[in-house]
Amino acid sequence: MHWNPLKRTPLKPKPREHRESMPWRRAKIRLNGSEMMELRQSAFARSGGRCENSITAKGDRCPVHINWAQFHLAHIESRGRGGSDTLDNVLACCPDCHFEDTRNRHKLLPHRDWIATP
């Protein structure tokens, strides 16, 4: 925890609103904590309790069933490369698929029946 040295009290985090990029840059959206929770809920509801990643070149869906406590919200185009926090840029995936993407072994791709917006 961070302290205010003058008042000798803990610093209180300021609530942030979501941000959009400047008009001359590629558009990207950054959500705050409560909006990110809504995004997680929407992505999990869209997934139907199954991983949304494709595991073959034909677009076959990963067979792993996920629950709320263990699923990962993964960005198709990473935030560091300009990806936005939007429903059409995230997948609800199992930890194994997310680990494979993080280690650059298999790129995250939505399965062939995937619909970006519900």
Rosetta blueprint (number, residue, H / E / L):
1 M L
2 H L
3 W E
4 N E
5 P L
6 L L
7 K L
8 R L
9 T E
10 P E
11 L L
12 K L
13 P L
14 K L
15 P L
16 R L
17 E L
18 H L
19 R E
20 E E
21 S L
22 M L
23 P L
24 W L
25 R L
26 R L
27 A L
28 K L
29 I E
30 R E
31 L L
32 N L
33 G H
34 S H
35 E H
36 M H
37 M H
38 E H
39 L H
40 R H
41 Q H
42 S H
43 A H
44 F H
45 A H
46 R H
47 S H
48 G L
49 G L
50 R E
51 C L
52 E L
53 N E
54 S E
55 I L
56 T L
57 A L
58 K L
59 G L
60 D L
61 R E
62 C L
63 P L
64 V L
65 H E
66 I L
67 N L
68 W L
69 A L
70 Q L
71 F L
72 H E
73 L E
74 A E
75 H E
76 I L
77 E L
78 S L
79 R H
80 G H
81 R H
82 G L
83 G L
84 S L
85 D L
86 T L
87 L H
88 D H
89 N H
90 V E
91 L E
92 A E
93 C E
94 C L
95 P H
96 D H
97 C H
98 H H
99 F H
100 E H
101 D H
102 T H
103 R L
104 N L
105 R L
106 H L
107 K L
108 L L
109 L L
110 P E
111 H L
112 R L
113 D L
114 W L
115 I L
116 A L
117 T L
118 P L
